[in-house]
Amino acid sequence: MKICVVTIYRNENVGSVLQAYAMQSVLSENNATVVFHKNIASSHTLYKLLRRIAGAILKLRFNTIHPKVYKFLKFSQIQKSVIEVSAKKLLNLKIDCYILGSDVIWDLSVKRPSYY
């Protein structure tokens, strides 16, 4: 069975990333092929990390730079384990089931990430 999960997972929220990873792991252990619909918008970007570091330097808070870089690298490592697929590639996969997750995708007051 091929399953596509549509949820918010590309951000620096420990719960969302670990939930996505855990869901992928459990479904895969039960012989499902699991992919995540790739959302383009992300709070986890090198640009945003550099802005955080620049802000820390301007405020002379040098002791906060290492934790920011460490967190960025750890999240990058975890996110690489989540299998992402763009909308174009999804068309060719013949998905059997879609799982719509995260309360955020249902909240109309929250700015949506871009899906392509």
C-alpha positions as CSV (number, residue, x, y, z in Angstrom):
1,M,0.0,0.0,0.0
2,K,1.3,3.5,-0.9
3,I,0.4,6.2,1.7
4,C,0.9,9.9,1.4
5,V,0.9,12.1,4.5
6,V,0.0,15.7,4.3
7,T,1.0,17.6,7.4
8,I,3.3,20.3,8.7
9,Y,6.7,18.9,9.4
10,R,9.3,21.2,7.9
11,N,9.8,23.5,10.8
12,E,11.8,23.6,14.0
13,N,9.0,22.1,16.2
14,V,10.3,18.9,17.9
15,G,6.8,17.4,18.1
16,S,5.9,17.8,14.4
17,V,9.2,16.4,13.1
18,L,9.2,13.5,15.5
19,Q,5.6,12.8,14.9
20,A,6.2,12.6,11.1
21,Y,9.2,10.4,11.6
22,A,7.3,8.1,14.0
23,M,4.3,7.8,11.7
24,Q,6.6,7.0,8.8
25,S,8.4,4.4,10.8
26,V,5.3,2.6,12.1
27,L,3.5,2.6,8.7
28,S,6.7,1.3,7.0
29,E,7.0,-1.5,9.6
30,N,3.5,-2.6,8.5
31,N,4.6,-2.9,4.9
32,A,3.4,0.4,3.7
33,T,5.3,2.7,1.4
34,V,5.1,6.1,3.0
35,V,5.9,9.5,1.5
36,F,5.2,13.0,2.7
37,H,3.7,15.7,0.5
38,K,6.5,18.2,0.3
39,N,5.6,21.6,1.6
40,I,7.8,24.3,0.2
41,A,7.6,26.8,3.0
42,S,9.8,26.0,5.9
43,S,10.9,27.7,9.1
44,H,14.0,25.6,8.9
45,T,16.2,27.3,6.3
46,L,19.8,28.4,6.3
47,Y,18.7,32.0,5.6
48,K,16.7,32.0,8.8
49,L,19.6,30.5,10.8
50,L,21.9,33.2,9.5
51,R,19.3,35.9,10.5
52,R,19.1,34.4,14.0
53,I,22.9,34.3,14.3
54,A,23.2,37.9,13.1
55,G,20.6,39.0,15.6
56,A,22.5,37.3,18.4
57,I,25.7,39.0,17.3
58,L,24.0,42.4,17.2
59,K,22.7,41.9,20.7
60,L,26.1,40.6,21.8
61,R,24.6,37.3,22.9
62,F,27.4,35.1,21.6
63,N,26.6,32.3,24.0
64,T,23.3,31.7,22.1
65,I,24.9,31.1,18.7
66,H,26.2,27.5,19.3
67,P,22.8,26.2,20.5
68,K,21.1,27.8,17.4
69,V,23.6,26.1,15.1
70,Y,23.4,22.7,17.0
71,K,19.6,22.8,16.8
72,F,19.6,23.6,13.1
73,L,22.0,20.7,12.3
74,K,20.0,18.2,14.4
75,F,16.7,19.1,12.8
76,S,18.4,18.9,9.3
77,Q,19.5,15.4,10.2
78,I,16.0,14.3,11.4
79,Q,14.3,15.9,8.4
80,K,16.5,14.0,5.9
81,S,14.9,10.8,7.2
82,V,11.4,11.9,6.2
83,I,10.7,10.9,2.6
84,E,9.4,14.0,0.7
85,V,7.7,13.9,-2.7
86,S,6.6,16.9,-4.8
87,A,3.1,17.2,-6.2
88,K,4.4,16.3,-9.7
89,K,6.0,13.1,-8.5
90,L,2.9,12.2,-6.5
91,L,0.9,12.0,-9.7
92,N,3.1,9.1,-10.9
93,L,3.1,7.1,-7.6
94,K,-0.6,6.0,-7.6
95,I,-1.2,6.7,-3.9
96,D,-3.7,4.3,-2.2
97,C,-4.4,6.4,0.9
98,Y,-3.8,10.0,2.0
99,I,-3.5,10.8,5.7
100,L,-4.2,14.5,6.6
101,G,-2.4,15.3,9.8
102,S,-1.6,18.2,12.1
103,D,-4.2,20.5,13.6
104,V,-2.4,23.4,11.9
105,I,-3.6,22.4,8.4
106,W,-7.2,22.8,9.5
107,D,-6.7,26.1,11.3
108,L,-7.9,28.8,8.8
109,S,-6.2,31.6,10.8
110,V,-2.7,30.2,10.2
111,K,-0.8,31.2,7.2
112,R,-0.4,28.1,5.0
113,P,2.8,26.7,3.6
114,S,3.1,26.4,-0.1
115,Y,2.5,23.0,-1.7
116,Y,3.7,22.5,-5.3
